[in-house]
Amino acid sequence: MGAYARASGVCARGCLDSAGPWTMSRALRPPLPPLCFFLLLLAAAGARAGGYETCPTVQPNMLNVHLLPHTHDDVGWLKTVDQYFYGIKNDIQHAGVQYILDSVISALLADPTRRFIYVEIAFFSRWWHQQTNATQEVVRDLVRQGRLEFANGGWVMNDEAATHYGAIVDQMTLGLRFLEDTFGNDGRPRVAWHIDPFGHSREQASLFAQMGFDGFFFGRLDYQDKWVRMQKLEMEQVWRASTSLKPPTADLFTGVLPNGYNPPRNLCWDVLCVDQPLVEDPRSPEYNAKELVDYFLNVATAQGRYYRTNHTVMTMGSDFQYENANMWFKNLDKLIRLVNAQQAKGSSVHVLYSTPACYLWELNKANLTWSVKHDDFFPYADGPHQFWTGYFSSRPALKRYERLSYNFLQVCNQLEALVGLAANVGPYGSGDSAPLNEAMAVLQHHDAVSGTSRQHVANDYARQLAAGWGPCEVLLSNALARLRGFKDHFTFCQQLNISICPLSQTAARFQVIVYNPLGRKVNWMVVIFPSSDSQAHPPELLFSASLPALGFSTYSVAQVPRWKPQARAPQPIPRRSWSPALTIENEHIRATFDPDTGLLMEIMNMNQQLLLPVRQTFFWYNASIGDNESDQASGAYIFRPNQQKPLPVSRWAQIHLVKTPLVQEVHQNFSAWCSQVVRLYPGQRHLELEWSVGPIPVGDTWGKEVISRFDTPLETKGRFYTDSNGREILERRRDYRPTWKLNQTEPVAGNYYPVNTRIYITDGNMQLTVLTDRSQGGSSLRDGSLELMVHRRLLKDDGRGVSEPLMENGSGAWVRGRHLVLLDTAQAAAAGHRLLAEQEVLAPQVVLAPGGGAAYNLGAPPRTQFSGLRRDLPPSVHLLTLASWGPEMVLLRLEHQFAVGEDSGRNLSAPVTLNLRDLFSTFTITRLQETTLVANQLREAASRLKWTTNTGPTPHQTPYQLDPANITLEPMEIRTFLASVQWKEVDG
């Protein structure tokens, strides 16, 4: 998604050249030269190894302007992924990725000095598989010579606000594995490239560093931040992206591109642009070469003043450009020749075709000392009233579906690794994790999970997820039959959370198999909806399941003869001012409700004897449609309320009380479109708030942005805390930025931050933490207060290219979700929110079966319980990845999930050592190799460029050794392994 085309007045349709339509058809796709010409050209140029050694020669005493020919190809935005690839629906947006790649390869072969970078492997891999062997060899040679360079290399260029770190790692692994398998080390990107995401997270930088990238370039940052950086010459610096990992593990050289990701004004030579081509014939009345060369020299010199070396960069391309690559390259060839010819007349500017990696290499060779950044780049604003904080919450139904799909994919990956080939080929057909893995990778794109695509594209993202679930369900069926010892008709109830599961609602008896994807046993409350005559209040069957680590337990359910289940109809509580306070409680928590308003008013942690007044209810912001200060409206990207104070959905709630031995609930009804159930199970140390919002009414012509707000008397001094992509925690301060003096122009939207899994406030003694079940925007707009945006429905587009208001209908209009509330001491709180967040992201998977199936193998006794681990992992260790990596090989990631200083009185931040030799029950590890985070380099061979910082030298890293019986994890460390394995016979 980009703004350049709109700023340049591009026509999406019908803009024909004055010479007639025939010129356009030729321009769209120049004919490819014959293949023999390709091979001759490559032989003449000479093939050299990929990497920095293929970089072009620069001029040491001149300003070197690195031209970066590139295209930015959104994996869905205004059109679906397939529409973009094939060039369909060009009346919406002219874009056809297959033609871009055809054209670029042809243009590169026409001149050996030309270079190009490509990013989105979701598109490139599809194009690659449609090429002939001869064309593939030609492309391999271009990659080997460094003339076609891959930057970033993920399946997509992922969003950084609404993405969970596990899903980021998975999508990057998928793309980089394709490059490794296809091009070897020549295809490995050296540079991370996030030119379009709308703000940048610290965890993303940490992950990029751990993936082995040498540097990171991005396009968007806050307009005030950029101005300050230009004055201080800090457009490039080292980002220290972790407070737990020892430098330089999470250090990443980071550069802000000068022009976003677009060319300088007047220098766009694409079919989608309207700038004048370079005419160097002085006899022509259109001659403009001298004017353009002088203009270029002025732009380059001015741009270079804001950077510290004698190198600067220009991004020559934009959204879906280079469909006629010859048009771009022909003009760039002329520009390079004419500008460099000025050196004979005293010019000190040298311009060259380059790549991000080659530019980075020159910066590294400059051997300067760089400043260090410790915070992040949220929130992002491109003007005083234009904060891109709405997308933190846009399309909450899609955000939840993505998070559920991540959960299911990990279950699928684990069982594929634990069972081996029998999971892929078995009695239920061919099972496969790849379709869901690819669909989940697509969902990480910065216009997908962000909620910033058009409605039909969001529908297509959901379609891709649904299509990916099917092959995984077959895989799970094969694996469960193998592990249980008998075959059955398994049913996967994806909609258990909205009371739909046909088997349990029709069968008098059935079995419930519950799989736990965590590396330690858990007790989990299973909720099933059995058959019943009651429609108004369908009964719930609740039972506590004890689940082994990385394994399952089986429970049998049978309806008692002559017994009709009694629906636990909630009892209404009349509103009487003299009524005693209403409470629900278990052995750990008591929640008290105001009998007059029906609102939560107090939470007590009975273990710690902590009592906190907490008032929780729902409000809505009236979305701006523009005003006298600015015509900026709230939309899919932008959050802009028309007043600072939100309006209450209702000042009171009609409440109903449910109390049984297995659950206590208060049902709150705020309006026809907003309700909530506050719930406590026995043994639970958190309060569960299950909210339902929608369809949000807009008949009054007011767009609404709905929040859940918690108000307490805690003295928080303007500070609150949010997670970064589900991992480390960052301190936020109201109306403040750590690296510049903020001029706050939007007191609500300008204080919103992405909340991926949790947000909390503390006075240093007591801490209130709220965990989310999807990514949301959140803030603390006054001391002691905390709010999360749960849904938004808007009547006007925000002018950022979508050209469609965020007006969800159908399945996205009504949303149900959960907030988990923890009250604890500040010192002990981390243990609670770390372990609870882990269990929320990787929740148990429920599978139903009628029972009575045939034996899997004759003579094998049935199994009702199974664990894939011989011993539980310690609480500080998270099994991030267990996945098949090919025949007799698995990918294993183990993570220390506590940060430095989060001991919680239980030593949870201490290093922890594991023995992997006999950890798994279904296979033996015969060989173990440690790799970088994305498994494309062996750790012992991996090295990154070194940078000198103004904070002093970084400590020397200890010599590398790998002992499978002695794997130590430091706080927040992720270690990645490729394990050769031998599967065992599954015992009965």
Protein Blocks (a to p, Z undefined) as FASTA:
>chain_A
ZZklmmnopafehpacfkbjklmmmmmmccdddfklmmmmmmmnopadedjklpccddfk
bccddddddddddehjjbcfklmmnopaklmpgcdfklmmmmmmmmmmmpmkbccddfbl
mlmmmmmmmpcfklmmmmmmmmmnopaccehjiabdcdfklpcfklmmmmmmmmmmmmmm
mnommlpcfbdcdfkbgcdafklmmmmmmnopabdcdfbdcfklmmmmmmnopabccddf
bfkbccfklgccddddfkljaccehiaccfkbcbdcddfbfkbmkbcklmmmmmmmmmmm
mmmmmpcbfcdcddeddehihklmmlmmmmmmmmmmmmmmmmmnopacdcddddfklmmm
mmmmnopacdddfbdcddcdfbfklccfklmmgokllmmmmmmmmmmmmmmmmmmmmnom
mlmpcfkbccdfklmmmmmmmmmpcklmnopacfklmmmmmmmmmmmmmmmmmmmmmmmm
mmnopacdddddfklmnopafklmmpfbdcdddddfbfbdcddddddddddfbfklccdd
dddddddehiaddddddddehiacdddddddddddfkbccdddddfkbccdddfklopaf
bdcdfklopacddddddddddddebdfkbccdcdfklgcdfbfbdcdfbfbdcddddddf
kbccddddfbfkbccdddddehiabdcddddedjddfklopacddddddddfbdeehpac
ddeehiaccdddehiafkbccddfblklmmgccdfkbccddehlaccddddfbdcddddf
bghiacddfbdcdfbdehionopacddehjllpccdddddddddfklmmmmmmmmmmmmm
mgcdddddeehiacfbghiacdfbdcfbfbdcdfkbccfbacdebehiacdddddfbdeh
ilnonopmgccdddfklmpfkbccfbdcdddfkopacfklgccdddddfebpaddddddd
ddfklcccdehiacddddddddddddZZ
